[in-house]
Amino acid sequence: MGCTRKKVPGALVHTYPIDRSGSFYNSTYVQDPESFDIRDVEYAYGERKLPFAIILPRLIGYEKLGDSLGKLGYSMAPPWMLMTLNELTGEGNPEIRVEKMPRSRLRDWFELQDAFPQVESSKSRRRRMVEKLSGEKSAQLLLASIGTKSVGAGLLFIKDRIASIHMIATLNAFRRRHVATTVTLEAIRHAEKDDPEFIWLRTRRGGTGEKVYSKIGFGIITDILCYTKTPQCEDCNLPPK
């Protein structure tokens, strides 16, 4: 995906070479809250005028840092959960066909993702990201159909024997027919061909995804707290170093 990783004291900075990319992609993962300095991170992103997010696990030892970010004007988004596959237990819907999509059918995949309310700027950033991603061997776009009707979609990314599942979507008219379950199971099947060390995904705490993925066999590792004050690139000014 063209990700650049940079170590700063106490954290790992991820940035992407896409103009005005969103804070969802440009994220700093705090590894040691005691040595973390927000000024290093602000400079790394401000130099390239990129929005960004600070990612913390909900663990003892990170609370003080979270409080300090709030005092600096950062806001916390609703928490996500990090989940990893423990034991495969779910069953899909046999009437649903899930196939790997060739790049020539990107429009069909986007139609599924675009069915959900999104900020227009976020939607366009995501589209550019996926268009770039679809050309890489590490990524697989999945499209679910019933008959000739496209009803769901998802994305599988495998790198360095780590598989991650993203952007599972189901058309509202086809909910409760195990579309998301079937797409996720197919993503797992594709991932296991590469013998990954583990398979992970993230979903909103308390959302419908939590129930779906728990039934499949995913277990919760931790909550993921996301702090940001740069949801759009316009606010990214280079801070003093």
C-alpha positions as a LaTeX table, in Angstrom:
\begin{tabular}{lrrr}
\hline
Residue & $x$ (\AA) & $y$ (\AA) & $z$ (\AA) \\
\hline
Met1 & 0.00 & 0.00 & 0.00 \\
Gly2 & 3.03 & 2.27 & $-0.12$ \\
Cys3 & 3.15 & 2.67 & 3.65 \\
Thr4 & 6.20 & 4.35 & 5.17 \\
Arg5 & 7.03 & 3.41 & 8.76 \\
Lys6 & 9.15 & 5.60 & 10.97 \\
Lys7 & 10.20 & 5.05 & 14.57 \\
Val8 & 9.89 & 7.94 & 16.99 \\
Pro9 & 10.44 & 7.72 & 20.75 \\
Gly10 & 7.79 & 5.38 & 22.12 \\
Ala11 & 5.81 & 4.92 & 18.91 \\
Leu12 & 5.66 & 3.77 & 15.31 \\
Val13 & 4.48 & 6.30 & 12.71 \\
His14 & 2.63 & 5.11 & 9.57 \\
Thr15 & 2.23 & 7.47 & 6.62 \\
Tyr16 & 0.97 & 7.01 & 3.07 \\
Pro17 & 2.07 & 8.83 & $-0.11$ \\
Ile18 & $-1.48$ & 9.78 & $-1.10$ \\
Asp19 & $-2.48$ & 13.41 & $-1.30$ \\
Arg20 & $-4.82$ & 14.40 & 1.52 \\
Ser21 & $-5.13$ & 10.84 & 2.80 \\
Gly22 & $-7.24$ & 10.38 & 5.90 \\
Ser23 & $-6.36$ & 9.92 & 9.54 \\
Phe24 & $-7.65$ & 6.34 & 9.29 \\
Tyr25 & $-4.53$ & 5.50 & 7.28 \\
Asn26 & $-1.99$ & 7.89 & 8.80 \\
Ser27 & $-1.75$ & 6.54 & 12.32 \\
Thr28 & 0.81 & 6.50 & 15.11 \\
Tyr29 & 0.79 & 3.40 & 17.29 \\
Val30 & 2.03 & 4.13 & 20.79 \\
Gln31 & 4.24 & 1.35 & 22.15 \\
Asp32 & 5.77 & 3.02 & 25.21 \\
Pro33 & 3.66 & 5.81 & 26.71 \\
Glu34 & 6.46 & 6.81 & 29.09 \\
Ser35 & 8.86 & 7.84 & 26.31 \\
Phe36 & 6.23 & 9.07 & 23.82 \\
Asp37 & 6.42 & 12.73 & 22.79 \\
Ile38 & 3.50 & 14.10 & 20.78 \\
Arg39 & 5.69 & 16.86 & 19.33 \\
Asp40 & 7.73 & 14.33 & 17.34 \\
Val41 & 4.56 & 12.90 & 15.85 \\
Glu42 & 3.02 & 16.28 & 15.03 \\
Tyr43 & 6.18 & 17.28 & 13.23 \\
Ala44 & 6.33 & 14.03 & 11.21 \\
Tyr45 & 2.80 & 14.55 & 9.87 \\
Gly46 & 2.83 & 18.33 & 9.75 \\
Glu47 & 5.92 & 18.27 & 7.54 \\
Arg48 & 3.84 & 16.44 & 4.90 \\
Lys49 & 0.56 & 18.19 & 5.76 \\
Leu50 & $-1.25$ & 14.94 & 6.53 \\
Pro51 & $-4.14$ & 14.35 & 8.96 \\
Phe52 & $-3.35$ & 11.67 & 11.51 \\
Ala53 & $-4.58$ & 9.72 & 14.52 \\
Ile54 & $-2.89$ & 8.53 & 17.70 \\
Ile55 & $-3.73$ & 4.90 & 18.48 \\
Leu56 & $-3.63$ & 3.60 & 22.06 \\
Pro57 & $-4.74$ & 0.26 & 23.51 \\
Arg58 & $-7.07$ & 0.43 & 26.48 \\
Leu59 & $-4.50$ & $-0.94$ & 28.90 \\
Ile60 & $-3.12$ & 0.05 & 32.30 \\
Gly61 & $-0.26$ & 2.47 & 31.76 \\
Tyr62 & $-1.84$ & 4.37 & 28.86 \\
Glu63 & $-4.51$ & 6.31 & 30.79 \\
Lys64 & $-2.26$ & 9.24 & 31.66 \\
Leu65 & $-1.23$ & 9.69 & 28.03 \\
Gly66 & $-4.86$ & 9.60 & 26.92 \\
Asp67 & $-5.73$ & 12.32 & 29.44 \\
Ser68 & $-2.83$ & 14.47 & 28.27 \\
Leu69 & $-3.94$ & 14.20 & 24.63 \\
Gly70 & $-7.39$ & 15.39 & 25.63 \\
Lys71 & $-5.87$ & 18.47 & 27.31 \\
Leu72 & $-3.96$ & 19.20 & 24.08 \\
Gly73 & $-7.19$ & 19.37 & 22.08 \\
Tyr74 & $-7.36$ & 15.79 & 20.76 \\
Ser75 & $-10.74$ & 14.10 & 20.63 \\
Met76 & $-11.36$ & 10.38 & 21.09 \\
Ala77 & $-13.48$ & 8.55 & 18.53 \\
Pro78 & $-15.84$ & 5.73 & 19.61 \\
Pro79 & $-13.58$ & 2.78 & 20.51 \\
Trp80 & $-12.78$ & $-0.09$ & 18.19 \\
Met81 & $-11.88$ & $-3.60$ & 19.26 \\
Leu82 & $-8.93$ & $-5.59$ & 18.02 \\
Met83 & $-9.95$ & $-9.23$ & 17.47 \\
Thr84 & $-7.91$ & $-12.25$ & 16.38 \\
Leu85 & $-9.09$ & $-15.62$ & 15.13 \\
Asn86 & $-8.91$ & $-18.29$ & 17.83 \\
Glu87 & $-10.92$ & $-21.25$ & 16.52 \\
Leu88 & $-13.06$ & $-21.26$ & 13.41 \\
Thr89 & $-16.65$ & $-22.01$ & 14.45 \\
Gly90 & $-19.00$ & $-20.16$ & 12.09 \\
Glu91 & $-20.93$ & $-21.34$ & 9.04 \\
Gly92 & $-21.75$ & $-19.31$ & 5.96 \\
Asn93 & $-24.82$ & $-19.13$ & 3.74 \\
Pro94 & $-24.47$ & $-21.64$ & 0.89 \\
Glu95 & $-26.61$ & $-19.53$ & $-1.46$ \\
Ile96 & $-24.01$ & $-16.75$ & $-1.33$ \\
Arg97 & $-21.11$ & $-16.90$ & $-3.78$ \\
Val98 & $-17.94$ & $-15.02$ & $-2.82$ \\
Glu99 & $-15.29$ & $-14.44$ & $-5.46$ \\
Lys100 & $-11.99$ & $-12.63$ & $-5.74$ \\
Met101 & $-12.53$ & $-9.59$ & $-7.89$ \\
Pro102 & $-10.34$ & $-8.66$ & $-10.84$ \\
Arg103 & $-9.36$ & $-5.01$ & $-11.08$ \\
Ser104 & $-11.71$ & $-4.64$ & $-14.05$ \\
Arg105 & $-14.69$ & $-5.01$ & $-11.67$ \\
Leu106 & $-13.68$ & $-2.35$ & $-9.17$ \\
Arg107 & $-16.84$ & $-0.41$ & $-9.91$ \\
Asp108 & $-19.00$ & $-3.27$ & $-8.60$ \\
Trp109 & $-16.98$ & $-3.38$ & $-5.38$ \\
Phe110 & $-17.23$ & 0.38 & $-4.88$ \\
Glu111 & $-21.00$ & 0.29 & $-5.37$ \\
Leu112 & $-21.29$ & $-1.92$ & $-2.30$ \\
Gln113 & $-19.04$ & 0.31 & $-0.18$ \\
Asp114 & $-20.76$ & 3.49 & $-1.41$ \\
Ala115 & $-24.14$ & 2.20 & $-0.20$ \\
Phe116 & $-23.22$ & 3.35 & 3.32 \\
Pro117 & $-23.36$ & 6.99 & 4.52 \\
Gln118 & $-19.92$ & 8.57 & 4.45 \\
Val119 & $-18.47$ & 12.05 & 4.36 \\
Glu120 & $-17.81$ & 12.74 & 0.69 \\
Ser121 & $-14.16$ & 13.65 & 1.25 \\
Ser122 & $-13.65$ & 10.41 & 3.20 \\
Lys123 & $-15.33$ & 8.43 & 0.44 \\
Ser124 & $-13.06$ & 9.88 & $-2.26$ \\
Arg125 & $-9.93$ & 9.22 & $-0.16$ \\
Arg126 & $-10.99$ & 5.65 & 0.42 \\
Arg127 & $-11.66$ & 5.17 & $-3.29$ \\
Arg128 & $-8.18$ & 6.39 & $-4.22$ \\
Met129 & $-6.64$ & 4.15 & $-1.58$ \\
Val130 & $-8.48$ & 1.04 & $-2.77$ \\
Glu131 & $-7.71$ & 1.79 & $-6.42$ \\
Lys132 & $-4.02$ & 1.85 & $-5.54$ \\
Leu133 & $-4.30$ & $-1.17$ & $-3.28$ \\
Ser134 & $-6.13$ & $-3.31$ & $-5.84$ \\
Gly135 & $-3.01$ & $-3.47$ & $-7.99$ \\
Glu136 & $-0.95$ & $-5.12$ & $-5.23$ \\
Lys137 & $-0.55$ & $-8.86$ & $-4.81$ \\
Ser138 & $-0.89$ & $-8.57$ & $-1.02$ \\
Ala139 & $-4.50$ & $-7.39$ & $-1.30$ \\
Gln140 & $-7.61$ & $-9.31$ & $-2.35$ \\
Leu141 & $-10.95$ & $-7.64$ & $-2.97$ \\
Leu142 & $-13.92$ & $-9.95$ & $-2.35$ \\
Leu143 & $-17.42$ & $-9.58$ & $-3.76$ \\
Ala144 & $-20.46$ & $-11.57$ & $-2.54$ \\
Ser145 & $-23.43$ & $-12.31$ & $-4.78$ \\
Ile146 & $-26.78$ & $-14.05$ & $-4.65$ \\
Gly147 & $-27.63$ & $-15.02$ & $-8.18$ \\
Thr148 & $-26.65$ & $-11.99$ & $-10.27$ \\
Lys149 & $-27.12$ & $-9.50$ & $-7.41$ \\
Ser150 & $-24.05$ & $-8.15$ & $-5.59$ \\
Val151 & $-24.90$ & $-8.13$ & $-1.88$ \\
Gly152 & $-21.65$ & $-7.78$ & 0.06 \\
Ala153 & $-17.94$ & $-7.04$ & $-0.11$ \\
Gly154 & $-14.72$ & $-7.16$ & 1.86 \\
Leu155 & $-10.97$ & $-6.74$ & 1.68 \\
Leu156 & $-8.19$ & $-9.14$ & 2.71 \\
Phe157 & $-4.61$ & $-7.99$ & 3.14 \\
Ile158 & $-1.72$ & $-10.40$ & 3.74 \\
Lys159 & 1.85 & $-9.35$ & 4.39 \\
Asp160 & 4.72 & $-10.90$ & 6.35 \\
Arg161 & 2.46 & $-13.85$ & 7.30 \\
Ile162 & $-0.04$ & $-11.54$ & 8.98 \\
Ala163 & $-3.56$ & $-11.47$ & 7.52 \\
Ser164 & $-6.03$ & $-8.67$ & 8.17 \\
Ile165 & $-9.67$ & $-8.36$ & 7.11 \\
His166 & $-11.21$ & $-4.95$ & 6.38 \\
Met167 & $-14.23$ & $-3.10$ & 5.01 \\
Ile168 & $-16.84$ & $-5.86$ & 5.29 \\
Ala169 & $-20.07$ & $-4.47$ & 3.86 \\
Thr170 & $-23.61$ & $-5.83$ & 3.40 \\
Leu171 & $-26.49$ & $-4.21$ & 1.56 \\
Asn172 & $-29.26$ & $-3.33$ & 4.02 \\
Ala173 & $-31.85$ & $-5.34$ & 2.10 \\
Phe174 & $-29.77$ & $-8.50$ & 2.58 \\
Arg175 & $-28.98$ & $-8.23$ & 6.28 \\
Arg176 & $-29.71$ & $-11.24$ & 8.52 \\
Arg177 & $-28.80$ & $-13.57$ & 5.67 \\
His178 & $-25.23$ & $-14.13$ & 6.92 \\
Val179 & $-23.61$ & $-12.12$ & 4.13 \\
Ala180 & $-20.93$ & $-10.60$ & 6.38 \\
Thr181 & $-20.29$ & $-14.01$ & 7.94 \\
Thr182 & $-19.88$ & $-15.66$ & 4.54 \\
Val183 & $-17.54$ & $-12.95$ & 3.23 \\
Thr184 & $-15.43$ & $-13.13$ & 6.39 \\
Leu185 & $-15.23$ & $-16.94$ & 6.23 \\
Glu186 & $-14.13$ & $-16.76$ & 2.60 \\
Ala187 & $-11.47$ & $-14.18$ & 3.50 \\
Ile188 & $-10.20$ & $-16.57$ & 6.19 \\
Arg189 & $-10.13$ & $-19.44$ & 3.68 \\
His190 & $-8.02$ & $-17.37$ & 1.26 \\
Ala191 & $-5.74$ & $-16.21$ & 4.08 \\
Glu192 & $-5.07$ & $-19.74$ & 5.33 \\
Lys193 & $-3.58$ & $-20.69$ & 1.98 \\
Asp194 & $-0.59$ & $-18.52$ & 2.97 \\
Asp195 & $-0.29$ & $-20.15$ & 6.42 \\
Pro196 & $-0.47$ & $-16.85$ & 8.37 \\
Glu197 & 0.83 & $-16.55$ & 11.91 \\
Phe198 & $-2.46$ & $-14.92$ & 12.86 \\
Ile199 & $-5.55$ & $-13.33$ & 11.35 \\
Trp200 & $-6.97$ & $-10.12$ & 12.79 \\
Leu201 & $-9.66$ & $-7.53$ & 12.23 \\
Arg202 & $-11.14$ & $-4.62$ & 14.09 \\
Thr203 & $-14.74$ & $-3.61$ & 14.67 \\
Arg204 & $-16.70$ & $-1.08$ & 16.71 \\
Arg205 & $-17.22$ & $-1.95$ & 20.37 \\
Gly206 & $-20.85$ & $-2.96$ & 20.86 \\
Gly207 & $-21.67$ & $-2.94$ & 17.14 \\
Thr208 & $-23.25$ & $-5.71$ & 15.07 \\
Gly209 & $-19.82$ & $-6.74$ & 13.84 \\
Glu210 & $-18.79$ & $-7.82$ & 17.33 \\
Lys211 & $-21.55$ & $-10.47$ & 17.42 \\
Val212 & $-20.82$ & $-11.66$ & 13.87 \\
Tyr213 & $-17.09$ & $-12.07$ & 14.39 \\
Ser214 & $-17.45$ & $-13.65$ & 17.84 \\
Lys215 & $-19.68$ & $-16.38$ & 16.37 \\
Ile216 & $-17.07$ & $-17.04$ & 13.68 \\
Gly217 & $-14.40$ & $-17.62$ & 16.30 \\
Phe218 & $-12.68$ & $-14.26$ & 16.80 \\
Gly219 & $-11.74$ & $-13.24$ & 20.32 \\
Ile220 & $-11.23$ & $-9.75$ & 21.73 \\
Ile221 & $-7.64$ & $-8.74$ & 22.41 \\
Thr222 & $-8.13$ & $-5.14$ & 23.50 \\
Asp223 & $-10.04$ & $-1.96$ & 22.78 \\
Ile224 & $-8.34$ & 0.46 & 20.42 \\
Leu225 & $-8.61$ & 4.15 & 21.32 \\
Cys226 & $-8.18$ & 6.63 & 18.50 \\
Tyr227 & $-7.36$ & 10.28 & 19.24 \\
Thr228 & $-7.26$ & 12.96 & 16.55 \\
Lys229 & $-7.65$ & 16.68 & 16.00 \\
Thr230 & $-6.86$ & 16.62 & 12.27 \\
Pro231 & $-9.80$ & 14.88 & 10.58 \\
Gln232 & $-9.17$ & 17.00 & 7.50 \\
Cys233 & $-5.88$ & 18.08 & 5.97 \\
Glu234 & $-6.73$ & 21.80 & 6.16 \\
Asp235 & $-5.83$ & 21.84 & 9.87 \\
Cys236 & $-2.36$ & 20.35 & 9.38 \\
Asn237 & 0.20 & 23.08 & 9.94 \\
Leu238 & 3.84 & 22.36 & 10.58 \\
Pro239 & 4.46 & 22.73 & 14.34 \\
Pro240 & 7.77 & 23.98 & 15.72 \\
Lys241 & 10.29 & 21.22 & 16.34 \\
\hline
\end{tabular}
